[in-house]
């Protein structure tokens, strides 16, 4: 088999489960965040819903700046050492 055939191919369009894993969350949380408009809804191609990784990257950047990540809510600043009580 040619070496090129064994190389992983980059994928730009992801289905819901793969898009959720790309972001780093469960598919149910991914769908919840779509329903609250915090993540893109994707688009349909011949009845298949896909998410563009570029849109996911943009949404992820917006999430990083959300209220839970504001400087005044940083757990490290609050003395949290990463160990659950």
N, C-alpha and C positions, 0 to 999 in steps of 0.2 A: 504494500500500500504506500502511495507517495506520502512523504513527510507532511506536506501541506494538508492532506486529508485528516491527519491526526491532531492538528493544531486546533485549539478551541476557537470558535468563531464568536466575535463580539455580537451581542444581541442588543438592539436598541428598543424594541417593543417587547414588553413583558405582560404576561397574563397576571391576574390578581394575586395568586399565591406567590409567584416569583417576584412581583412588585413589592409585596409585603415583606418578603425575605430580604430583598434588596435594601429596603428602608430599615429592616431589623426589628420587625414586629410580627405578631400573629396576623393571620388573614382577617380574623374577626375584628381586631383593633384597627387594622387598615381600613376595613369597610366602615367601621364606626367613624373614623376620621374623615372619610369621604362624605358621609352623611352630614357631618357638621362643617363641611367645606374647608377643612384644614389640609386636606390632600386633594389632588385633582381627581376628577371622575373618570379619566381615561376617555377613549373614543372607540367607536365600533368600526370594524372593517369586516364586511361580509358576515355579520352576526357574531364576530369575536371581539370582545372588549380587550383593549390593549392600553398599556401605560408606557409613555415615552420616558426613558431613563433621564433625559434632560429635564423634563417637567418634574420628575420625582426629585432630582437633585435641587432644582429651584425651590420646591416645596420644603425639602429638608432644611435648606438654608434658612427659610422663613421660620420653621419650627424652632431652630436653634436660638432665634432671637425672641421667642415667646415669653410670656409672663413667668413661667416656672423657671426660666433661665436668666432672669434679671439679676443684676449684681446684688441687690438687697436680699435675694432668696438663695444665694449660693450656700449649699450645706457646708462647704469647707470653711467659709467665713463664719458660720454659726458654731464651729467647733466640732462638727461631725467628722469622725475619723474613718468612716467607711465601714464601721462595724455596727451591726444592728443591735439595739438595746436588748 
